[in-house]
Amino acid sequence: MTESAASEVQKGRRFAFGANWARFLAQIDEDKIRRAEQSLLRMLDCNSLEGKSFLDIGSGSGLFSLAARRLGARVHSFDFDPDSVVCTLELKRRYFELDDTWVVQQGSVLDAAFTSSLPAHDVVYSWGVLHHTGEMWNALQAAASLTKPGARLYIAIYNTQIWTPLWRRIKIVYNKLPRFLRGPYLWALFAVLEARSFVFNLLAGTPARYFRTRRDYDPVRGMSRWRDFVDWIGGLPFETASPEEIFDFYRNQSFSLLRMRTCGGGLGCNEFVFVRQKAASD
């Protein structure tokens, strides 16, 4: 049986994702929801999710489950972290309290008994989640198994790059630190990374780009730059993959690539939207 999220957090093996997203709930407003909706439509290459079934694997704050529901989808959200489940339920209470077409559960994508109880969906969404399961490739396989023929699978996975071993060590240190030292650790890393990015852009002759990327961060998906940063520093378990590895993995399972957005070989997530090919008999 899978060890509980709380137990793993207590032992320093897992970041408290849900506690981080609970602090994000107060920032969610109409503008963030609208931007989340736009990002879904843009990447899924559609104008609406009306009549579609949408599975949110690792719903986190619940923002994208909410966006999908507002776009007309029937939504099923689940997360391994009980605090994330509470966050998603809170957004459902705020916007769709009596709506029985949005279901929220606690569950693990690695729990075969749980996933086998779920129906296949038209859209399976898991942004920045599967690399935090501790068994990323099994989680990627499980996500694929929950798609209908012709369905779209939208995932985002941390990019493998030269600094990956260092980032793993940074995350391990954060989760082993006493709670009162985590804040200073975060701010110290934030200052170092910001200084590095500014100097890099200055030397490249593009200082305006530094300020533009900071200004435009939140509007891209309606997320919080600081909450994403905390998630990035603390996020254990931690695995990565190159774009080629993800592409090959799903191509071998009869998925075709519809859209991809990479982080340019650097830090962050590569985003993929795959379409499950239909068999000749479908």
Order of alpha helices (4+ residues) and beta strands (2+ residues): alpha-alpha-alpha-beta-alpha-beta-alpha-beta-alpha-beta-alpha-beta-alpha-alpha-alpha-alpha-alpha-beta-beta
